[in-house]
Amino acid sequence: MNWKYPLFWLYDKLSGMNVCKIHKELMKSQNWSIEKAEAFQLQRLQALNIADSWEEFRSLPLMTKEDLRKKAKEFQPIFSKCPSTYTWHSSSGSTGEPLITYGPKELQSIKTAVFMRSWKNVGWNGTDWILRLTAGEPQWKVYDYLRNIKPMNYRTISDKHVDWVIKNKPFLIHGGSGAIRELTDKIIAKGREDILSDMKVYLMSEDVHVHTKILKMYYKEVHSGYGLAELCTVASGRGKPGFYLTNMECCICEVIDGEIVVTDLWNNLMPVVRYKTKDFGSTEDGDNMLCNVHGRQVDYYNGPELNRPTGWWMLSPISHYYGKYIKQWKMEVLPKKKLIVLYYVPRNKDNMNVFYYNEFVRENLGDEWEVNYIKQKTMSNKSMHLLKVIK
């Protein structure tokens, strides 16, 4: 028993977050039949004034990222006046451009409760430490401490992260695949690969297949879920490897022409309705199981010209460190010429410091590699290949 739990329960109740109450309900609802879950979903659609029937819902137009950006721009002045009333989330920019969305504070509590359910379903006892890698500086440090969660910014992974893991040996590390890979590399570089075999990891990314294969060599277990910064976790990994059970109490998950389309059942401020995620997958078992999940196409390449394979990790520094300078980007890798070409649309007139990325590339691919930066006035998001290896 975590000695801090009574304080956590009291803090949770007095703060109005009510995560414990939501988590208790989620533990019950995960065993609902599909018919009962769909009846609940329809009630939520009606409560949000989205649709009164499934026929009406399925006739609604599909929403794009541009639609969400317009809604966020309209809502931003309201958020600025009353920031304590609402919550906001920013995507990492893995689709080539970060996206900020707003919603009621309840969304934060639901997302937290869904994570707790996922952790308990992979064996967390509520006492052992969990390291949660967050997009940006943690906002709930005291709250997390009382439930034995250590939140740390994945955009600034350093010896501080490594030393904490070595000292506390957490039960689970939760975060994006690229961030966990980076942290794992640093732990191994410090000669402490031995501690990883007793830990589990929970990956939250569109593409986990390659990362899972590698991380399984070091960790006790590798689990994964699928979610978006724009709303609560879409699906949790409680099925076969590569399969995710959709969180039907939180959202409606459709697959249309191979693309994952989601509807948030709790955002009544800037509704996310039939939102095209630009991620892909397929459904099974009456749409309750999501499988074969993958994101925008990114080339992987492992050849004699490279120190390591190319993949998502090459885009990570762009979204993590240069998001305030770059609005959109895409990358071409030419292994035979040992050259990277980065096309980008600047966000403002500020000059970005490219020194870090130059060093990052040379450290990972070799000292002879160079990076060319090509500024663009505009860049189409349609079918944009984020990282392309030209062989």
Secondary structure, DSSP 4 states (H G I P E B T S, - for coil): --TTHHHHHHHHHHHT--HHHHHHHHHHHTT--HHHHHHHHHHHHHHTTS-SSHHHHHTSPPB-HHHHHHHHHHHHHHHHH-TTTEEEEE---TTSS--EEEEETHHHHHHHHHHHHHHHHTT--SSS-EEEEESSS-S-HHHHHHTTEEEEEGGG--HHHHHHHHHH--SEEEE-HHHHHHHHHHHHHTT-GGGGGG-EEEEESS--HHHHHHHTTTSSEEEEEB--TTSS--EE--SSTTEEEE-TTTEEEEEETTEEEEEESS--SS---SEEEEEEEEEETTTTEEEEEE-S-B--B--TT-SS-BSGGGTHHHHHHSTTTEEEEEEEEEGGGTEEEEEEEESSSPPP--HHHHHHHHHHH-TT-EEEEEE-S----TT--SEEE--
